[in-house]
C-alpha cells in the first residue's frame, strides 16, 4: 500500500484506459499504471475534469469570479505520454453563479444565484438566450438519463425535460455523513433519517431505501437500530450479486441490492471503543462518542476506517481489512502521521487497484497535506503496511538574520534517476514550501510552531544537473507564483504578521 502525496485537495478520481485522473481545482494530474504521479497541468488558473463514458476532458482557464458572463475554457485530453493535447470542445467555467454540463445536444447551466438551471443549445457559438429555464438545482446524469438534485428531493426528467418522477430525500447534516443518496446501476439509493441527530440524545436508527430508476417506485426499505454512517453500492460480479454495504457505529451490514435482504453482518472494529456514553460530574447525560466510521469494498476486501470529524477522532488514523465473508484479515494499520482518513472522501476501484483519498491530520496543515492511498488487493498480505512515498531528499534550514528577523531555506536534491524526476521535484518542493509557510507563519488555525520572527521568506535551493535545470526552471517560476497566490487566498502571512509569504529559488549544479 502506497500513500502518494498530492499537490492539493483530491475530490474525485476518474479513470480512462490505464490512467487515473486527479480532479484538482488548481492543477491537473494523473497517476499512471506504475503509480507515478504526473503533473499535466501546472499553470496558474482553474482546472475542471469532465468524465464521459469513454474519455476524460480537462478544461483550463483563468476564472473571473462574481461575473455574470460565462467564461470559456480551453479543453484538453491526455495522450499516452501523459501530455495535454487540444480537444475540440469548450465549457463554461464554474463560477460563483454558473456550473454547466452537457446532456444530449444541450448545455445545462446551473444558475446558483437564482436557484435554477438554464438549458442552451450546445452547438451554438454563444449562450445569449436559454431554450428553457428549469426550476431545479444540480443536474446529474446516470446511464444516459437526466436527474436533478434539489437537496431535499431528486427529480427525474425525460428527453424533453418533462418530469417522470420525484423522490423526497432530505440530505443529512450529521457530522461526517456526506453521501446520503446516490445513483447505482438501475437504482437510486438514499437514507431517510428518523430525526436529525444531536449531541444531547442517543442517535436513532436510520432507513436505507432503494428506488427503481425507471418507475420511481421504492423497491425496498430497511431500518437499522443504529445511525447509518456510510452507504455504498458494489456491482455484481461473476462471484457475487450486486450489494449495498452499510456502515454504522456498531456493524457492517451487507444487503442484496435488488431485494434488500441481509447477506452479511459483522461487528465494527470501533464498536467497543466508541460506544461509551458521556456524563458530567453531576451525572447529566451529554451524548455518545461516535466513530463516524466508513465501510467500503473493492470486491476483494472490506475496508473499515474511522473519521476525524464530530465527537470523535477514533479510527481516523487506522485502516481495518476484512475478507469478503466478514472474517478479520488485518488491522489496525496505521496511516503515516501527517494524514488521516475522512468520511467525506470517496474511495474508488479503478483499473484493478483501489484508491483511498486522505487529508491532513492537523488543522494547521489542512491546506497542504492531501494524498491518495493506492492498494493492489491481489498483493495484500496480513503484514502489509502503508508506505509514504519518499520523494527527493529534502532538508529544512532555519536562518537567523538578527534578533528580530528569521527565514527558512528548503534544500532539495533532484533525483535524476527517477522515472518522473521533474514532476517529483516540483510536487514535493511545492508541498514542503507550503508546509513551511503554515508551520512557521501566521494563519487562521492555531499553530504551536508559529515563529513570530519569521519574515515570510522561503528560499528553495535545488541541487541538480544543468540539463535538469533547463527542464524545471519554467515550472519553478510558476511554483513561486502558485505559492504566493495560495498564501494570499488562504490568508497565510509571515510569522511577524507584517510581510507576505515570498518564495525564491536557486539552482546549484551538482
N, C-alpha and C positions, 0 to 999 in steps of 0.2 A: 504494500500500500504506500502510495507516494502523496505527499502534500506539496502541491505546486503553488507558490505564491503568485497572486495576480496583481496587476497594476492598480486595479480598483474593484469596487463592489461588483460581484457577479450575481445578476438577477436571473438569467436564463441561459441555458445551454442548448444548442441546436447541432444536428449532425447532417452532413452531406457527404456521401461516399465514405472515405476514411478520415474525414476532418471533423473535429468538434469545434464549433464556433462559440466564443465567449461574448455575450451581449454586454458591452460596456458603454457607458454614456460618452466618455471622452477618449476612447481608443478602441481599436478593433484588433482582436487577437484570435488565433486558432491554436488548438492542440492537435498535433499530428499523430499518426499511428504509433510513433515511438514515444509518445507522451512528452513531446517537446513543445514548449510554449513559444509561439512565433508571433511577433508583432507585425500586423499587416497594415494597420492604420494608426499613425502616431502624431499627425499634425494637430495643431490646436484647433478645436472645433467640436462638432457634435456628431455622434455616430448612432445609427439605428439599424438593427438587423431585422429583416423580414424573411420569415421561413415560408417557402412554398412547398408543394408536395415533392418536387424532385430537384430543387435547388434553393440556394440561400442568396439573398441580396444584402449588400452592406451599403447604407446611404450615409453620405457625409456632407456637411455644410456648416456654416457659422450661423448660430442662432441669433435672431433679433427678437428677444423676448418682449412680451407685452405688446407685440404688434398685432393689429387686426388683419394684416395682409399675410397670407401664407408665404413661406419662403421655400424655394425649391432646392433640392439637394442633388449632388452628383451620386450616381448609382454605380456600384462595382460588384464584381464577383471575384472569387479567389480561384486562381489557376492551380494546376497540380504542383507547382513550385511554391505555393503559398504566397503569391504576389497578387496585388489587386489589379484587375483588368476592368475596363469600362463595360457597363451593362446598359442596354437600351431602355432605361426607364428612369422616371423621376418620381419623387414622392414629396408630399407636403411635410415640412419639418414639424416634429412635435413641439408645440409651444404651450404657453400658459392657456391658450384658448383652443388650439387645434391639435388633433391627432387623427391620422387617417389610415385606412386600409382599403384593399381592393376586393370587390366581390363581383364576379362575372365581368361585365363591361362597365362597372360603376366604381366610382371612388367615394368611399364613405368617410366623411369628415366629422369628427366629434367636436362639437362646439361646447366647450366646457362652461363658458360664460353664461350661455343661455340654456344649458342642460338639455341639449337636443342634438340630433345628428342630421347633417346635410348630405344629400345624395347628388353627385355630379356625374356627368358623362366622362369616363376615364380617357376617352380618345380625343377630347378637345384639348387645345393648347393651353387654355386658362380656365379658371373657375370663377367666372363672373356672376353666374346665376345658377342656383341649385335647381335640379329637376324636381326634387322632393325635400320636404322638411319633416323629419320623423321625431315624435315626442319621446325619444329613448336616449339612453346614456352611452353605454360602451358596446360597440359592435364586436361580436365574436363569430368566428366561423368554425364549423366542425363537420367533417365529411361532406363538404360541398354545400352545406345549408347555413343560413344566416340566423343568428340569435342576438339578443341584446340583454346585457346585464344592467339592471336598474337598481342595484344594491339590495332592494327588498323583493325583487322578482326577476324571473327570466322569461323573455318573450321570444317565441319562435315565429319567424316570418317566412312566407313563400317567395318565389322568384319575382313576384310582382309587388313585394313589400307589404303584403296583407298579413294580418295576424293569423297564425294557425292555432296557437295555444299560449297560455300564460300560467306560470307556476309561482306562487308566493313562497319565497325562501329567504328569510331575513339573514343577513350576514351576522356572524358572531363578533362581538367586541371583546371577547375573553382574551386575556393576555396570551400571546403565543399562538393562537389559532388563526391562521391566515388563509386556510383553504377549505372553507365550509361548503363550497359547491364547485363542481367541475363536470366537464363532459368526458365520457369514456365509452368507446365503441358505440353501441346503439343506445346508450343510457345517459341520463343526466342524474348525477349523484349529489345529494345535498343533505346537510344536517339541520334538523329542526331542534331548537333549544327550548326546554321547558320554561326557563327564565334566564335572564342574564346573570351569570354567576357574580357574587360579590364576596368580599373577604370576610364578612361577619356571619356567614351562614354556610352550612355544608353545601357543596355544589351538587345540583341534581343530575340525574342521568339524562342522556340525550337520545334522539332518534335519528337513525340513518335511513334515508329514503332513496329508492331507485325509480326513475321515471322513464317511460318509453319515449324516445325522441320522435317517433312517427305520429303517435296519438296524443302525447302529453299526459297520459294516464299513469298513475302510480302503480308500479308492478309489485312492490313490497316495501314494508316499513319494519324496522327492528329497533326496539327501545332497550337501552342498556341501563344497568344500575348506577353507572358512574358517568361523569362527563367525558365526552369524546374529545380527544386532544389531537388526533390526526386521522385522516382517511386517505386511502389511495386505492387505485384500481390496477390490477395486474392482468394483462391479457392472457387469453387461453394459449396453451402450447400443446405439443404432442403428448406431454406427460400430465397435463392438468387442465382443468376448466378455468375460465375467467373467474377472478375472485376479487372481493373487496377486503382490504386489510385495514383494520381499525385499531387504533392505539388509545387506551385510556390510562389513567394513572395506575390501574391495578392489573390490566391484562392486555395481551394482543389477541384479537378475535378475527378470524377469517371466515367470511361468508361467501357462499356461491353467488356470483354476480347476477345470475338470471332469476334465482328463486329466493335469495336472502337466507337460505338455510345455512346454519352454522357448520363449518367444516373443521375448525380447529380453535382451541382456546388454551392459552398458557399464561403464566404469571409474568408481569413486568419485572425486570431486574431492579426497578426503583420502588417496588411496592412497599417493602418493609421500611426502607429508608425515608420515604416521603410522606407516608400516610399518618403523620403524627399531629394531633390537634394542638393548637397553641392556646395557652391560658396565661393570663396575667397573674400577678401575685394575689390579687383579690379574688381569683377564681373565675373571672369573666372570660367567656369563650371568644377567641379572636380569629378563628378560622383554621384552615389546614394548609400545611405546606403541600405544594403540588410540583411534580416533576415536569409537567407540561411536555411530556416525552413524545417522541415521534417513532412510528413504526413504518418501515419501508422494506421492499423486497425487489430483487432483480431476477427472481426466479431460481436463483442458486442458493441464496441465504436470505434470512430475515434479519434486518438491521434495526437495532433499538438505540436511540440517542435521547439524551435529555435536552432541555432548553434552558438558557440562562436568563430568561425574562421572568416577570411576575414575582411571585413569592420566593421562588427557589432557584438556586444555581446548581442544584444537584444534577449530575449527569451531563452538564454542558461540555465537559472535557473528556467524556467517556463514550466508547463505542462498544456495544454488545452484539455478538453474532450468534444466530441460532440456525440450525438446519431447518429445512422446509417442513419437517414434522414437528417442530417446536422444541426439539431437544437442544441442549446447550452445545455450542461449538467452541466459542472462546470469548474472553472478556472478563473484566473491563479492559479495553485497550485505550491507553491514554493518548490524547491528541497532543502535539507539541505545545509548550506552554503559552505561546503568544496567541493561540487560536481557540475557538470554541465552536460547538455545533449550535444551530439556530433553527427553530421550528419554522421560521418564516421561509427559509431557503428550501427549494425543492430538489430532490435527488433525481438522477437520470441514469438510464442504462442505454448506452449508445455504442454501436459498433463492437459489441461483445464485452465492454467494460462498464463499470459503474462509477458514477461521479457524484460526490457529495460536496457542494459548496460550503465554505466555512467563513466565519468572520472573526474580528478581533475579540480577544478575551478581556480587554481593558477598555473602558470608556475613553481613556486618554488617547488611545490609538484607534478609535473606531472609524477614523477617516483614512486609515493607512493599511491595516492588516486584513487582507482578504486572500482567498485562495480556494483551491478545489482538491479534494482527496480523490485520487484515481485508484480504483481497485480492479484487479483482474481476478474474478471469482474462481476461475479454473486453477489458479496457482495458490490460492489461500491455504494456509495451514493453521492449526490452533496456536502456533507460535508466531504468526505474522504480526508485525508491528507497523505503526505509521511512521514513515521516514520523511523528514522535512528536506526538500531539495536544498542542497548546499549553496549553489551559485558560485561566482568567483570569490577569491579571497578578499576580505574587506577588513579594514582597521579604522577605528574611530580615534581621532587625536583631539584632545582638548587644549586649546591655545589660550594662554593668559597674556594679554597685551599690557595691561596696567591694573591698578587696584579696582577700577570700575568697568573695565571692558574685557570681554572674553568672546571667543568664537570657536568654531569647530572645523576640522578637516575630516573628510572621508577618503581614505586611501583604498583604491581598488586595483587589483592586479588582473588584467584581462587574461582569461583562459582561452588562448587561441587554438587549443587542441579540441575544444568542444565543437560539436556539430552546429551549434547555434550561438557562436561566440558573441556576435554583435548584439543580438536581441537579449541574451542573458546579461551582458554588461549593462545595457540600457535599463532593463527591467529592474535589476537589483540595485543599480545606482539610484534610480528614482525612488524606489521603495525605502531604501536606507536614508536617503536625503530627507524624505518626508518624516521618517521616524525621528530623526534628529530634531526637526522643527517642532514636532508635537511633544517630544520628550523634554526639551530644554526651553521651549518657547512659551508664550502666553496664549492660552486658548480657553474655550468655553468650559471644558471639563477640568476637574481638579487633577493636578499633576504634581506629585510629590518631588519629582526631579527638576522642576522648573528652576532655571538659572537666571536670577534677576540681573546678572551682569552680561548675559548673552546679548550681543548686538545684532543678532539675526543673520550674520554672515556665515555661510557654509561653503567651504571650498572643496570641490571634488577633484582629487588628484589621481590620475589614472596612469598606470604603467603598462606599456604595450608597444608593439612594433609600429613603424611609420605606415605600413600598409593598413594595419588595424585602425589607426587614427583616421586615415582618409575614409575608411568605411563607416566610422562612427561620428565624425565631427558634426555633420548636419543634424543628426538626431540628438547629440549633446546640446546643441544650441536650442533645439526645440524643448529638450528636457528642462533647461533653465527657465524658459517661458512658461511651460506647463506647471512647474512647481510654484512659480510666482502667482499665476492665476489661481491655482488651487489654494494657496495660503490666503490670498485676499478673499476668495469666496467662502473659505472655511473659517475666516476670522482668526487666523493664527498669526501672531506677531512675534517679534523678538522678546526674549525674556525680560528685557528692561522696559518693555511696553512703549518704547519711543520710536522704534525703527521696524521696517517690514522685513520679512524673510527674503534674503538675497543670496542666490546661488551663483557660483562661478566655477569654471572647470579649467584644468591644466593637464596637458599630456606630457608624460615623461617617457622617452624612448628607452626600452629595455628588453 
